[in-house]
């Protein structure tokens, strides 16, 4: 037997879908920041917490004004002089 949909049934279904959609949207806005904080905390613990230790180390080091410290030497690139000969050219019209 074939049943037809009534207008009130369609409206009721649409209303339920909209309520669920907006309910999930509101709940996500409330709990997403908490979930992200938790995930960041767990990731920090998983990888050894180096980021938190780095921040603490930066806060603990005090420097006098004008003091310069070099933590790492820059990479020096050596150029290869045997690449080839440079040829100057002119455009032909």
Jmol script that loads the backbone (N, CA, C; Angstrom):
load data "model"
ATOM      1  N   UNK A   1       0.842  -1.164   0.000  1.00  0.00           N
ATOM      2  CA  UNK A   1       0.000   0.000   0.000  1.00  0.00           C
ATOM      3  C   UNK A   1       0.894   1.236   0.000  1.00  0.00           C
ATOM      4  N   UNK A   2       0.578   2.209  -0.816  1.00  0.00           N
ATOM      5  CA  UNK A   2       1.348   3.417  -0.983  1.00  0.00           C
ATOM      6  C   UNK A   2       0.742   4.528  -0.137  1.00  0.00           C
ATOM      7  N   UNK A   3       1.607   5.176   0.662  1.00  0.00           N
ATOM      8  CA  UNK A   3       1.122   6.260   1.503  1.00  0.00           C
ATOM      9  C   UNK A   3       1.688   7.579   0.997  1.00  0.00           C
ATOM     10  N   UNK A   4       0.921   8.615   1.079  1.00  0.00           N
ATOM     11  CA  UNK A   4       1.374   9.928   0.654  1.00  0.00           C
ATOM     12  C   UNK A   4       1.756  10.753   1.875  1.00  0.00           C
ATOM     13  N   UNK A   5       2.691  11.661   1.670  1.00  0.00           N
ATOM     14  CA  UNK A   5       3.160  12.496   2.763  1.00  0.00           C
ATOM     15  C   UNK A   5       2.215  13.684   2.938  1.00  0.00           C
ATOM     16  N   UNK A   6       1.958  13.993   4.185  1.00  0.00           N
ATOM     17  CA  UNK A   6       1.105  15.141   4.458  1.00  0.00           C
ATOM     18  C   UNK A   6       1.968  16.386   4.653  1.00  0.00           C
ATOM     19  N   UNK A   7       1.377  17.541   4.534  1.00  0.00           N
ATOM     20  CA  UNK A   7       2.105  18.791   4.687  1.00  0.00           C
ATOM     21  C   UNK A   7       2.630  18.944   6.114  1.00  0.00           C
ATOM     22  N   UNK A   8       1.851  18.527   7.104  1.00  0.00           N
ATOM     23  CA  UNK A   8       2.311  18.654   8.487  1.00  0.00           C
ATOM     24  C   UNK A   8       3.466  17.697   8.762  1.00  0.00           C
ATOM     25  N   UNK A   9       3.449  16.550   8.149  1.00  0.00           N
ATOM     26  CA  UNK A   9       4.547  15.590   8.318  1.00  0.00           C
ATOM     27  C   UNK A   9       5.846  16.124   7.734  1.00  0.00           C
ATOM     28  N   UNK A  10       5.767  16.754   6.560  1.00  0.00           N
ATOM     29  CA  UNK A  10       6.953  17.322   5.919  1.00  0.00           C
ATOM     30  C   UNK A  10       7.504  18.475   6.768  1.00  0.00           C
ATOM     31  N   UNK A  11       6.616  19.351   7.219  1.00  0.00           N
ATOM     32  CA  UNK A  11       7.050  20.474   8.056  1.00  0.00           C
ATOM     33  C   UNK A  11       7.665  19.987   9.368  1.00  0.00           C
ATOM     34  N   UNK A  12       7.061  18.973   9.939  1.00  0.00           N
ATOM     35  CA  UNK A  12       7.580  18.416  11.192  1.00  0.00           C
ATOM     36  C   UNK A  12       8.989  17.838  10.976  1.00  0.00           C
ATOM     37  N   UNK A  13       9.188  17.126   9.874  1.00  0.00           N
ATOM     38  CA  UNK A  13      10.487  16.541   9.569  1.00  0.00           C
ATOM     39  C   UNK A  13      11.527  17.637   9.337  1.00  0.00           C
ATOM     40  N   UNK A  14      11.165  18.656   8.576  1.00  0.00           N
ATOM     41  CA  UNK A  14      12.087  19.765   8.342  1.00  0.00           C
ATOM     42  C   UNK A  14      12.434  20.490   9.639  1.00  0.00           C
ATOM     43  N   UNK A  15      11.461  20.683  10.507  1.00  0.00           N
ATOM     44  CA  UNK A  15      11.704  21.335  11.784  1.00  0.00           C
ATOM     45  C   UNK A  15      12.658  20.519  12.647  1.00  0.00           C
ATOM     46  N   UNK A  16      12.481  19.219  12.678  1.00  0.00           N
ATOM     47  CA  UNK A  16      13.375  18.347  13.455  1.00  0.00           C
ATOM     48  C   UNK A  16      14.796  18.411  12.902  1.00  0.00           C
ATOM     49  N   UNK A  17      14.932  18.390  11.572  1.00  0.00           N
ATOM     50  CA  UNK A  17      16.264  18.456  10.957  1.00  0.00           C
ATOM     51  C   UNK A  17      16.938  19.783  11.291  1.00  0.00           C
ATOM     52  N   UNK A  18      16.193  20.886  11.204  1.00  0.00           N
ATOM     53  CA  UNK A  18      16.763  22.199  11.530  1.00  0.00           C
ATOM     54  C   UNK A  18      17.148  22.302  12.998  1.00  0.00           C
ATOM     55  N   UNK A  19      16.321  21.770  13.886  1.00  0.00           N
ATOM     56  CA  UNK A  19      16.653  21.806  15.315  1.00  0.00           C
ATOM     57  C   UNK A  19      17.920  21.005  15.607  1.00  0.00           C
ATOM     58  N   UNK A  20      18.043  19.853  15.000  1.00  0.00           N
ATOM     59  CA  UNK A  20      19.244  19.039  15.201  1.00  0.00           C
ATOM     60  C   UNK A  20      20.469  19.766  14.649  1.00  0.00           C
ATOM     61  N   UNK A  21      20.337  20.364  13.458  1.00  0.00           N
ATOM     62  CA  UNK A  21      21.455  21.078  12.839  1.00  0.00           C
ATOM     63  C   UNK A  21      21.930  22.224  13.726  1.00  0.00           C
ATOM     64  N   UNK A  22      21.010  23.083  14.147  1.00  0.00           N
ATOM     65  CA  UNK A  22      21.401  24.222  14.969  1.00  0.00           C
ATOM     66  C   UNK A  22      21.836  23.794  16.369  1.00  0.00           C
ATOM     67  N   UNK A  23      21.278  22.733  16.889  1.00  0.00           N
ATOM     68  CA  UNK A  23      21.721  22.227  18.186  1.00  0.00           C
ATOM     69  C   UNK A  23      23.159  21.745  18.134  1.00  0.00           C
ATOM     70  N   UNK A  24      23.503  21.009  17.089  1.00  0.00           N
ATOM     71  CA  UNK A  24      24.880  20.533  16.930  1.00  0.00           C
ATOM     72  C   UNK A  24      25.819  21.717  16.719  1.00  0.00           C
ATOM     73  N   UNK A  25      25.381  22.714  15.981  1.00  0.00           N
ATOM     74  CA  UNK A  25      26.198  23.893  15.728  1.00  0.00           C
ATOM     75  C   UNK A  25      26.506  24.646  17.025  1.00  0.00           C
ATOM     76  N   UNK A  26      25.518  24.809  17.881  1.00  0.00           N
ATOM     77  CA  UNK A  26      25.716  25.500  19.159  1.00  0.00           C
ATOM     78  C   UNK A  26      26.604  24.689  20.093  1.00  0.00           C
ATOM     79  N   UNK A  27      26.363  23.409  20.171  1.00  0.00           N
ATOM     80  CA  UNK A  27      27.172  22.543  21.037  1.00  0.00           C
ATOM     81  C   UNK A  27      28.622  22.526  20.558  1.00  0.00           C
ATOM     82  N   UNK A  28      28.818  22.527  19.236  1.00  0.00           N
ATOM     83  CA  UNK A  28      30.180  22.536  18.698  1.00  0.00           C
ATOM     84  C   UNK A  28      30.899  23.820  19.065  1.00  0.00           C
ATOM     85  N   UNK A  29      30.209  24.954  19.016  1.00  0.00           N
ATOM     86  CA  UNK A  29      30.843  26.220  19.375  1.00  0.00           C
ATOM     87  C   UNK A  29      31.226  26.264  20.849  1.00  0.00           C
ATOM     88  N   UNK A  30      30.485  25.582  21.663  1.00  0.00           N
ATOM     89  CA  UNK A  30      30.784  25.572  23.098  1.00  0.00           C
ATOM     90  C   UNK A  30      31.948  24.632  23.400  1.00  0.00           C
ATOM     91  N   UNK A  31      31.917  23.434  22.835  1.00  0.00           N
ATOM     92  CA  UNK A  31      32.891  22.420  23.218  1.00  0.00           C
ATOM     93  C   UNK A  31      34.119  22.332  22.323  1.00  0.00           C
ATOM     94  N   UNK A  32      34.128  22.954  21.151  1.00  0.00           N
ATOM     95  CA  UNK A  32      35.286  22.864  20.259  1.00  0.00           C
ATOM     96  C   UNK A  32      36.546  23.478  20.875  1.00  0.00           C
ATOM     97  N   UNK A  33      36.483  24.665  21.487  1.00  0.00           N
ATOM     98  CA  UNK A  33      37.712  25.194  22.101  1.00  0.00           C
ATOM     99  C   UNK A  33      38.246  24.297  23.222  1.00  0.00           C
ATOM    100  N   UNK A  34      37.363  23.729  23.993  1.00  0.00           N
ATOM    101  CA  UNK A  34      37.803  22.830  25.062  1.00  0.00           C
ATOM    102  C   UNK A  34      38.464  21.586  24.480  1.00  0.00           C
ATOM    103  N   UNK A  35      37.880  21.065  23.412  1.00  0.00           N
ATOM    104  CA  UNK A  35      38.433  19.879  22.770  1.00  0.00           C
ATOM    105  C   UNK A  35      39.795  20.182  22.158  1.00  0.00           C
ATOM    106  N   UNK A  36      39.964  21.344  21.542  1.00  0.00           N
ATOM    107  CA  UNK A  36      41.239  21.709  20.955  1.00  0.00           C
ATOM    108  C   UNK A  36      42.311  21.921  22.019  1.00  0.00           C
ATOM    109  N   UNK A  37      41.948  22.529  23.138  1.00  0.00           N
ATOM    110  CA  UNK A  37      42.909  22.691  24.241  1.00  0.00           C
ATOM    111  C   UNK A  37      43.363  21.331  24.759  1.00  0.00           C
ATOM    112  N   UNK A  38      42.408  20.426  24.895  1.00  0.00           N
ATOM    113  CA  UNK A  38      42.732  19.086  25.373  1.00  0.00           C
ATOM    114  C   UNK A  38      43.655  18.376  24.390  1.00  0.00           C
ATOM    115  N   UNK A  39      43.359  18.494  23.098  1.00  0.00           N
ATOM    116  CA  UNK A  39      44.182  17.833  22.084  1.00  0.00           C
ATOM    117  C   UNK A  39      45.587  18.433  22.053  1.00  0.00           C
ATOM    118  N   UNK A  40      45.705  19.743  22.199  1.00  0.00           N
ATOM    119  CA  UNK A  40      47.019  20.382  22.215  1.00  0.00           C
ATOM    120  C   UNK A  40      47.818  19.955  23.440  1.00  0.00           C
ATOM    121  N   UNK A  41      47.144  19.833  24.565  1.00  0.00           N
ATOM    122  CA  UNK A  41      47.817  19.403  25.792  1.00  0.00           C
ATOM    123  C   UNK A  41      48.323  17.973  25.658  1.00  0.00           C
ATOM    124  N   UNK A  42      47.496  17.108  25.095  1.00  0.00           N
ATOM    125  CA  UNK A  42      47.891  15.706  24.907  1.00  0.00           C
ATOM    126  C   UNK A  42      49.037  15.605  23.904  1.00  0.00           C
ATOM    127  N   UNK A  43      48.983  16.390  22.826  1.00  0.00           N
ATOM    128  CA  UNK A  43      50.058  16.355  21.842  1.00  0.00           C
ATOM    129  C   UNK A  43      51.359  16.840  22.455  1.00  0.00           C
ATOM    130  N   UNK A  44      51.274  17.869  23.298  1.00  0.00           N
ATOM    131  CA  UNK A  44      52.465  18.367  23.973  1.00  0.00           C
ATOM    132  C   UNK A  44      53.055  17.308  24.892  1.00  0.00           C
ATOM    133  N   UNK A  45      52.212  16.605  25.590  1.00  0.00           N
ATOM    134  CA  UNK A  45      52.689  15.530  26.462  1.00  0.00           C
ATOM    135  C   UNK A  45      53.279  14.391  25.637  1.00  0.00           C
ATOM    136  N   UNK A  46      52.658  14.094  24.516  1.00  0.00           N
ATOM    137  CA  UNK A  46      53.106  12.980  23.671  1.00  0.00           C
ATOM    138  C   UNK A  46      54.483  13.263  23.072  1.00  0.00           C
ATOM    139  N   UNK A  47      54.726  14.506  22.673  1.00  0.00           N
ATOM    140  CA  UNK A  47      55.986  14.844  22.040  1.00  0.00           C
ATOM    141  C   UNK A  47      57.014  15.355  23.033  1.00  0.00           C
ATOM    142  N   UNK A  48      56.802  15.153  24.275  1.00  0.00           N
ATOM    143  CA  UNK A  48      57.798  15.478  25.276  1.00  0.00           C
ATOM    144  C   UNK A  48      57.645  16.848  25.896  1.00  0.00           C
ATOM    145  N   UNK A  49      56.650  17.575  25.503  1.00  0.00           N
ATOM    146  CA  UNK A  49      56.418  18.882  26.099  1.00  0.00           C
ATOM    147  C   UNK A  49      57.518  19.878  25.833  1.00  0.00           C
ATOM    148  N   UNK A  50      58.157  19.793  24.677  1.00  0.00           N
ATOM    149  CA  UNK A  50      59.285  20.680  24.404  1.00  0.00           C
ATOM    150  C   UNK A  50      58.836  22.116  24.233  1.00  0.00           C
ATOM    151  N   UNK A  51      57.648  22.354  23.735  1.00  0.00           N
ATOM    152  CA  UNK A  51      57.201  23.730  23.517  1.00  0.00           C
ATOM    153  C   UNK A  51      57.029  24.464  24.842  1.00  0.00           C
ATOM    154  N   UNK A  52      56.411  23.822  25.804  1.00  0.00           N
ATOM    155  CA  UNK A  52      56.230  24.438  27.115  1.00  0.00           C
ATOM    156  C   UNK A  52      57.555  24.690  27.812  1.00  0.00           C
ATOM    157  N   UNK A  53      58.488  23.749  27.681  1.00  0.00           N
ATOM    158  CA  UNK A  53      59.802  23.923  28.279  1.00  0.00           C
ATOM    159  C   UNK A  53      60.554  25.058  27.595  1.00  0.00           C
ATOM    160  N   UNK A  54      60.375  25.207  26.287  1.00  0.00           N
ATOM    161  CA  UNK A  54      61.028  26.283  25.550  1.00  0.00           C
ATOM    162  C   UNK A  54      60.527  27.639  26.012  1.00  0.00           C
ATOM    163  N   UNK A  55      59.221  27.753  26.235  1.00  0.00           N
ATOM    164  CA  UNK A  55      58.660  29.018  26.718  1.00  0.00           C
ATOM    165  C   UNK A  55      59.191  29.347  28.108  1.00  0.00           C
ATOM    166  N   UNK A  56      59.262  28.366  28.976  1.00  0.00           N
ATOM    167  CA  UNK A  56      59.765  28.599  30.326  1.00  0.00           C
ATOM    168  C   UNK A  56      61.235  29.025  30.282  1.00  0.00           C
ATOM    169  N   UNK A  57      62.006  28.403  29.385  1.00  0.00           N
ATOM    170  CA  UNK A  57      63.420  28.730  29.265  1.00  0.00           C
ATOM    171  C   UNK A  57      63.589  30.170  28.768  1.00  0.00           C
ATOM    172  N   UNK A  58      62.739  30.586  27.828  1.00  0.00           N
ATOM    173  CA  UNK A  58      62.826  31.958  27.333  1.00  0.00           C
ATOM    174  C   UNK A  58      62.476  32.966  28.419  1.00  0.00           C
ATOM    175  N   UNK A  59      61.503  32.641  29.254  1.00  0.00           N
ATOM    176  CA  UNK A  59      61.090  33.559  30.295  1.00  0.00           C
ATOM    177  C   UNK A  59      62.149  33.666  31.384  1.00  0.00           C
ATOM    178  N   UNK A  60      62.872  32.587  31.630  1.00  0.00           N
ATOM    179  CA  UNK A  60      63.858  32.572  32.703  1.00  0.00           C
ATOM    180  C   UNK A  60      65.149  33.293  32.335  1.00  0.00           C
ATOM    181  N   UNK A  61      65.472  33.349  31.050  1.00  0.00           N
ATOM    182  CA  UNK A  61      66.723  33.992  30.664  1.00  0.00           C
ATOM    183  C   UNK A  61      66.533  35.496  30.660  1.00  0.00           C
ATOM    184  N   UNK A  62      67.376  36.182  31.414  1.00  0.00           N
ATOM    185  CA  UNK A  62      67.318  37.644  31.455  1.00  0.00           C
ATOM    186  C   UNK A  62      68.586  38.177  30.813  1.00  0.00           C
ATOM    187  N   UNK A  63      68.428  39.164  29.951  1.00  0.00           N
ATOM    188  CA  UNK A  63      69.568  39.748  29.254  1.00  0.00           C
ATOM    189  C   UNK A  63      69.610  41.241  29.551  1.00  0.00           C
ATOM    190  N   UNK A  64      70.808  41.750  29.608  1.00  0.00           N
ATOM    191  CA  UNK A  64      70.976  43.184  29.773  1.00  0.00           C
ATOM    192  C   UNK A  64      70.704  43.861  28.439  1.00  0.00           C
ATOM    193  N   UNK A  65      70.306  45.107  28.499  1.00  0.00           N
ATOM    194  CA  UNK A  65      70.009  45.843  27.285  1.00  0.00           C
ATOM    195  C   UNK A  65      71.294  46.050  26.481  1.00  0.00           C
ATOM    196  N   UNK A  66      71.240  45.706  25.199  1.00  0.00           N
ATOM    197  CA  UNK A  66      72.392  45.854  24.331  1.00  0.00           C
ATOM    198  C   UNK A  66      73.270  44.627  24.262  1.00  0.00           C
ATOM    199  N   UNK A  67      72.999  43.606  25.064  1.00  0.00           N
ATOM    200  CA  UNK A  67      73.793  42.380  25.052  1.00  0.00           C
ATOM    201  C   UNK A  67      73.424  41.549  23.833  1.00  0.00           C
ATOM    202  N   UNK A  68      74.415  41.025  23.154  1.00  0.00           N
ATOM    203  CA  UNK A  68      74.193  40.242  21.945  1.00  0.00           C
ATOM    204  C   UNK A  68      74.676  38.823  22.187  1.00  0.00           C
ATOM    205  N   UNK A  69      73.823  37.853  21.870  1.00  0.00           N
ATOM    206  CA  UNK A  69      74.223  36.452  21.962  1.00  0.00           C
ATOM    207  C   UNK A  69      73.920  35.781  20.630  1.00  0.00           C
ATOM    208  N   UNK A  70      74.814  34.896  20.210  1.00  0.00           N
ATOM    209  CA  UNK A  70      74.623  34.141  18.968  1.00  0.00           C
ATOM    210  C   UNK A  70      74.448  32.684  19.356  1.00  0.00           C
ATOM    211  N   UNK A  71      73.267  32.154  19.064  1.00  0.00           N
ATOM    212  CA  UNK A  71      72.970  30.780  19.426  1.00  0.00           C
ATOM    213  C   UNK A  71      73.441  29.783  18.371  1.00  0.00           C
ATOM    214  N   UNK A  72      73.395  30.180  17.109  1.00  0.00           N
ATOM    215  CA  UNK A  72      73.714  29.239  16.044  1.00  0.00           C
ATOM    216  C   UNK A  72      74.471  29.974  14.955  1.00  0.00           C
ATOM    217  N   UNK A  73      75.492  29.343  14.439  1.00  0.00           N
ATOM    218  CA  UNK A  73      76.238  29.929  13.342  1.00  0.00           C
ATOM    219  C   UNK A  73      75.422  29.766  12.063  1.00  0.00           C
ATOM    220  N   UNK A  74      75.401  30.774  11.198  1.00  0.00           N
ATOM    221  CA  UNK A  74      74.649  30.653   9.950  1.00  0.00           C
ATOM    222  C   UNK A  74      75.316  29.667   9.005  1.00  0.00           C
ATOM    223  N   UNK A  75      74.505  29.052   8.168  1.00  0.00           N
ATOM    224  CA  UNK A  75      75.042  28.111   7.183  1.00  0.00           C
ATOM    225  C   UNK A  75      75.779  28.898   6.108  1.00  0.00           C
ATOM    226  N   UNK A  76      77.020  28.512   5.865  1.00  0.00           N
ATOM    227  CA  UNK A  76      77.785  29.172   4.811  1.00  0.00           C
ATOM    228  C   UNK A  76      77.727  28.297   3.576  1.00  0.00           C
ATOM    229  N   UNK A  77      77.307  28.901   2.485  1.00  0.00           N
ATOM    230  CA  UNK A  77      77.212  28.157   1.231  1.00  0.00           C
ATOM    231  C   UNK A  77      78.472  28.411   0.413  1.00  0.00           C
ATOM    232  N   UNK A  78      79.049  27.347  -0.092  1.00  0.00           N
ATOM    233  CA  UNK A  78      80.223  27.491  -0.938  1.00  0.00           C
ATOM    234  C   UNK A  78      79.763  27.502  -2.380  1.00  0.00           C
ATOM    235  N   UNK A  79      80.298  28.410  -3.150  1.00  0.00           N
ATOM    236  CA  UNK A  79      79.911  28.488  -4.555  1.00  0.00           C
ATOM    237  C   UNK A  79      80.869  27.664  -5.392  1.00  0.00           C
ATOM    238  N   UNK A  80      80.348  27.086  -6.428  1.00  0.00           N
ATOM    239  CA  UNK A  80      81.141  26.274  -7.328  1.00  0.00           C
ATOM    240  C   UNK A  80      81.604  27.168  -8.477  1.00  0.00           C
ATOM    241  N   UNK A  81      82.892  27.412  -8.572  1.00  0.00           N
ATOM    242  CA  UNK A  81      83.432  28.307  -9.594  1.00  0.00           C
ATOM    243  C   UNK A  81      83.518  27.634 -10.963  1.00  0.00           C
ATOM    244  N   UNK A  82      83.393  26.338 -11.037  1.00  0.00           N
ATOM    245  CA  UNK A  82      83.537  25.614 -12.298  1.00  0.00           C
ATOM    246  C   UNK A  82      82.195  25.363 -12.967  1.00  0.00           C
ATOM    247  N   UNK A  83      81.277  26.287 -12.846  1.00  0.00           N
ATOM    248  CA  UNK A  83      79.943  26.090 -13.408  1.00  0.00           C
ATOM    249  C   UNK A  83      79.962  26.239 -14.915  1.00  0.00           C
ATOM    250  N   UNK A  84      80.635  27.241 -15.414  1.00  0.00           N
ATOM    251  CA  UNK A  84      80.685  27.459 -16.855  1.00  0.00           C
ATOM    252  C   UNK A  84      81.026  28.898 -17.152  1.00  0.00           C
ATOM    253  N   UNK A  85      80.951  29.231 -18.425  1.00  0.00           N
ATOM    254  CA  UNK A  85      81.322  30.564 -18.861  1.00  0.00           C
ATOM    255  C   UNK A  85      80.069  31.385 -19.102  1.00  0.00           C
ATOM    256  N   UNK A  86      80.076  32.641 -18.668  1.00  0.00           N
ATOM    257  CA  UNK A  86      78.937  33.527 -18.869  1.00  0.00           C
ATOM    258  C   UNK A  86      79.031  34.116 -20.268  1.00  0.00           C
ATOM    259  N   UNK A  87      77.928  34.046 -21.025  1.00  0.00           N
ATOM    260  CA  UNK A  87      77.894  34.570 -22.372  1.00  0.00           C
ATOM    261  C   UNK A  87      76.864  35.671 -22.438  1.00  0.00           C
ATOM    262  N   UNK A  88      77.294  36.862 -22.813  1.00  0.00           N
ATOM    263  CA  UNK A  88      76.395  37.987 -22.966  1.00  0.00           C
ATOM    264  C   UNK A  88      75.689  37.857 -24.312  1.00  0.00           C
ATOM    265  N   UNK A  89      74.445  38.235 -24.394  1.00  0.00           N
ATOM    266  CA  UNK A  89      73.700  38.096 -25.645  1.00  0.00           C
ATOM    267  C   UNK A  89      72.939  39.364 -25.937  1.00  0.00           C
ATOM    268  N   UNK A  90      72.548  39.525 -27.166  1.00  0.00           N
ATOM    269  CA  UNK A  90      71.720  40.640 -27.609  1.00  0.00           C
ATOM    270  C   UNK A  90      70.482  40.089 -28.250  1.00  0.00           C
ATOM    271  N   UNK A  91      69.368  40.804 -28.070  1.00  0.00           N
ATOM    272  CA  UNK A  91      68.129  40.376 -28.720  1.00  0.00           C
ATOM    273  C   UNK A  91      68.122  40.855 -30.152  1.00  0.00           C
ATOM    274  N   UNK A  92      67.612  40.007 -31.025  1.00  0.00           N
ATOM    275  CA  UNK A  92      67.524  40.341 -32.444  1.00  0.00           C
ATOM    276  C   UNK A  92      66.065  40.615 -32.758  1.00  0.00           C
ATOM    277  N   UNK A  93      65.810  41.783 -33.354  1.00  0.00           N
ATOM    278  CA  UNK A  93      64.436  42.154 -33.696  1.00  0.00           C
ATOM    279  C   UNK A  93      63.964  41.552 -34.993  1.00  0.00           C
TER     280      UNK A  93
END
end "model"
wireframe off; spacefill off
backbone 0.3
color backbone group
